Amino acid sequence: MRRISLRKISQPMSKNPFKFGSIVDDPHFTNREKEISRVMSLLDSSNHLIIISPRRFGKSSLIFKVVKQTSRPVVSIDLQIITTVEDFAAQLLKRIYRVYHFERVKQMVRNFRIIPTITINPVNNEVDISFQSVSSYLPMLEDVMNLMEKLSNERKKLIIILDEFQEARRINPDLLKQLRSIIQHHKHINYVFIGSQESLMQEIFEKKKSPFYHFGMIMLLGKIPREDFKVYLSKGLHTVTRDNDLISEEILNITNCHPYYTQQLAFVVWNILYQKSVSDIPIRQAIKELILMHDMDYEILWNTFNRTDKKVLIGLSLSGLTPLMEAFFRKYNIGASSTAFSSLKRLLRNGYITKNVNRYEIDDPFFSLWIKERREK
């Protein structure tokens, strides 16, 4: 077993420098200087931005870091939590009340063609809003979105962030067409469309028949460059070990520079070293802890896959990045290519695997190791 060199910690209340699971800002935000510059430049113009990347690559952290620097008003909504167009309009209006003066918004809402039900929580003054279901939702949607345009101005333009925008079609098949008909007239708003399903997002913004064809600048957000990530990790681990460079390299070998899982593994490794509880190589010990922590979740998830999905995931867990799919299918006896490619497409769409050019990998490296461990047992 390799002996790890621990540092003597002079400050007993040192804080773990790594963060995962939520939107991060300094000092946890890593690099992305080029992307920050591009986003800032675009938001300073009259154009709109589309950010596409797999889940947990830091899309939200990136846009909110930039928005924070602009000091401009922001309305943000995650379309995954939206059920109907009425719900979408209500949630947008609720966020408008948070950003702009209550009485000003209230006066303008009185002119809506469909008046919402508005209640105020007396404890925290939080506004709750609902629209009744109607035969035509267009007037309701127009009134809410045009209200945002009226409240905005050239000096301090509103930024509207629509996260997981590919969900718009699920909410209503006509929502994209209706949104486009409204948004195209807005002059004082920058729209930011964020999505984690690349194929669906590109279909929305790249297909000529789509209402949102070439509606904004597309940014494909990749992983953080390995050397930049290594510098960041090494700096954080420097407080607890002299082997910070070596351990940083090993962390990136496991996570393949995935932003979320790199932060997660580094967080656990730092805790192990800080507590001086190293009974094994710290990376190995941290992985054991993470797999044990998620064992039940992984088991429940595994049982949701069909047989072909399971074969594909087993093959990827044993092979790592896989460029030649036909040979891969034969090696793991996955079956007909059409069935196997359907499985790949489904796993991609649901975020369980990711694709880089023609190379596939399981998104969660610890889930991959869990599968491999179960197979070996």
N, C-alpha and C positions, 0 to 999 in steps of 0.2 A: 504494500500500500504506500502511495506517495505521501510524504509528510508535507502538510500545509503549514506555511509560515504565517502565524497570526500576529497582528499588531497589538501592542499594549494600548488600550483605549483610555485616554486621559479624561474624557467627558462621559460619565456613566449614563447620561440621558441622551446620547447621540440618536438622531432620527434616521430611520431607514430612508435612503435617498431615492428609492425606486417606487414607482406608482403605476397601478394598472386598474382597469375596471371602470374608469370614469374619464371624463375629459380632463386632459392634463395641460398645465401651463408651466412656466418657469418655476422652479429649477428642473422640473421633470421632463420638460419638452426637449426633444432631441433633434438637433440639426434642422432640416427642412428650409434652409435659408433661401435656396433658389425658388422653392415653391411659395414661400411667404412673399417674396418679391413679386412673383407672377400674379398671385391673388391680389396683393395690394394694388398693383398697377391696374388690374382689370376692374376692381371696385372703384377706382378713381375715374373710370370712364363711364360711358353710358351703356355698357354691355352687360351681359349675363354670363354666369359661370356654371359649368357642369363638372362636378368632381366624381370620378368613378374609381373604386378600388374594392377589394374584398373587405368583409367586415373586420373591424378591429385593426385597421391599418392606420388609423389616426386622422381620418377625414374631418371629423367634428372638431378634434383638438386643433387641427390646422386652421380651419375657418374661424373658430372662435378666438384663436390667438390673434389673427389678423383683425377681426372685427373689434376686439378690445383696443387695439392700437388706433383705430379710426375714431373712436368715441361717438360713433353714429348709432341711431336707434335701430334695434334689431327685433324682428319677429321670427321665431323659429318653431317649427312643428315637425314631428316625426310621423309620417303617414302610416307607419306600421300600426299605430294605436288608433287610427281613424276607422270608423265603421261605415259611415254613410256620408253623402255630400252635405246633408244637414249638420252632421257632427263636425265635418271639416270646416264649414262656415262658422259654426259656434266656437270651435277651438281657436280659429284665427281671431275672431272678435274678442274672445277672452284675453288673448295675448296683446291685442291692441290696447285694451284697457290698462294693462300693466305698464305699457310704454308711454302712453299719452295721457294728458290731463283728463280726469274722469268726467268733469262737467262738459268739457269740449266734445268729447266722444259721445256723451249722452245726448247732447243737442242734435248732433248729426244723425244719430241712430233713429231719432224720431221721424226722419224723412224716409226711412226704409219702406219699401213696398210690403215687406213681410216683417212685422215687428217681433223681435225675439223676446223670450222670457228671461229677465235678468234678476238675479237675486244676489244679495251681498251678505257674506258671513259676518256677523257683528263682532266676532272674536278677532279675526285676522284681516277683515276688510277685503277678503278675496272675493272676486266676482265670479259667479257661475252663470253660464249662458246656455240656452237651448233654443232650437228652432223646431217647430212642429213639422212633421212630414207633410209635404205638399206634392201635388201632381207635377208641377214644374219647379225645379230647384234653381233655375237659371237666375231669376230676379234676386233671390236671396244671395247667391254666390256673387253676382255682379255688384250688389250693394256693399257687401263686406269688402271685396277686393278693391273696389273703386274708392271706398272710404280710406283705405290705406294710401292710395295715390293722393287723395285730397289732403291728408294729414302730413304727407311728406313735402319736402321742398328742395330746391336745387342746392341750397347752402348746406343742409344736413339731410342728405337723402336716406331714406329708409332702406335697410337691407332685409330681405325676406329669405329665410333659409328653409327649403322644403327637403327634409331628410327622407331617405328611402323612397325617392320619387317614383320608382318603378311600380310602387304599390297603387298608384293613381288608377290604373286600369282595374284593379281588384275592387276598389271602392265603387267605381261606376264606369262602364265601358265608354261613356261619352264624356267623361270628366276632362280628359286631355284636350279634346276639341273645344270644350267650353272654356277651359282655362286659357287656352291660346287666344281665343276670340276676345277675352278680357284683357289679358296681360299685354298684348301687342300695342295697346293704346297708352300704356303707362310710360311716363317720361322721367319720373322722379323716384324710381325704385330700381335697385339692383337685385335681381333674383339669383339665388344660388341653389342649384338642384344637385342633391347628393344621392348617390346610389351605390349599392353593393353588388348588384347583379349586372355584371358587365354586358351580357348579351341583350338583356331587356332594356338597359339604359341606352345602348348604342342603337337599338331598334327605334327607340323613341326619338333620339336626336340625330340619327344618321340616315334613316330610311326616308326617301323622298315623299312617300305617301303619308308620313306621320305629321300631325299638326305642328310638332316642335322641331321639324327638320332644320338643322343648322341654326338653332335659336340662340346659341351661345358658344363660348369657347370651352372645349372639352379638355380637362386635365385628368390624365390617368395617373393616379397616385400609386407609386411602387413602394417597395420596401426601403428602409433607410440604408444608405450605403454602408457596407460592412466596416470599413475603416472608421467612419464617423461614429458608428454605433459602438465600436470597440473603445474608442477614446472616451465616450460618455460612460460606458460601463466601468472601465478601468478607473476613472476618476471617482466614481461612487464606491467601488470596492476598495480603493486605496486606504480608506479609514479603518478597515478591519483586517487586511491581509497584505503581505508584501508580494504575494503571487497574483496580484490583481490583473496583470496583463495576460497571464496564462489562463486564469479562470475566465476572464472575459472572452478569450478565444474559444474556450470550451463551451461556454453558454451559447455563443453564436453558432457553433457547430451543431448543437441540438436544435435550436429554434429556427435556423436558417434565416436569421435577421427579421423574423416576424415581430413587428413592434409590440403587440400586446403580450405575446408569450415570452418574449425576451425580458420585458419588464417584470413579468410574473416570476420567472425562474430566478432572475437576479435578486428580486425581493426576498425570496426564500433562502437563497444562498447567503445573502448578506446577514439575515437573521441567524442562520446556523453559525456563521463565523463570529458574529457579534456575541452570541451566547456561549462561544467556545465549546459548542456541543458536537464537535466534529468526531464522529466515530467511524467515518468512512470518507472517501473522496467527496467533498462538499457537493459537487454537481450531482453525483449519483444519489447521495442522501436526499438532496432537494427534489430530484425527480421522483424518488420513492414516496416522499411526503405528498407531492402533488397528485400522483396517480392514486394513492390511498385516499386523499381528500375527495377526489372526484369519482371514486370507484362506482358508487351507486348510480350517479348521474350517467356515467359511461355505459353501465349495464342497461339502464332504462333506454338510453339512446340506441344502443346496439340492437335491442329487440324491436325497434321501429323499422329496421331495414329489411328489405326482401333478400332472397338468397343471392341474386346477382350482385346487388349492392354490397353484400357482405364479402363476396368473393373479390370484388374490385378493391374494397378497403383493406382486406387481408393482403392482397398482392401489393398494394401501395405501401403498406406498413413494412413489408419485407424487402421491397425493392427501392424505396425512397422515390426520388424524382424519376418519372418514367416517360421517356420520349417516344419510343416505338410501341404504340398501343397494340398493333396486330400481334407482335411477338409476345407482348405482355399477356394478352388474352389467351394465347395458346399455352403459355407457360403455366398459368394458374387455372387452366381448364374452365374459363369463364363462360364459354358457349359462343353462340352466333354473334358476329360483330355488331349486327343491328341492335340486338338486345343489350350487348355490353356498352355500346355507345349511348344508348338511351339511358342506361344506368349512370354513365359518366355525366351526361347532360343534366340529369336529375340531381346528382350529388353536387355538381357545380352550382346549379340554380339555388339549391338550399344552403350553400356555403360550407359544406362538409369537406370539399376538396377545392383546390385553387389551380389555375392554369397559367403558366408563364410561357408564352409562345406555344410550343406543342408539348410542354412538359407538365405533368400533373403531380400533385402532392397532397397529402392530407393536411388540411388547414391547421388543426390542433396537433402539435407534435407529441403532446402527452397522451392524447387519445390514440395516436399511432403507436406509441410505446406500450400503451395498455393492451391494444390488440395483439401486438407482438408478444408481450409477456404472457397473455392468456393462451396464445398458440403454443408457446414453449412449455407451459405448464401441462 
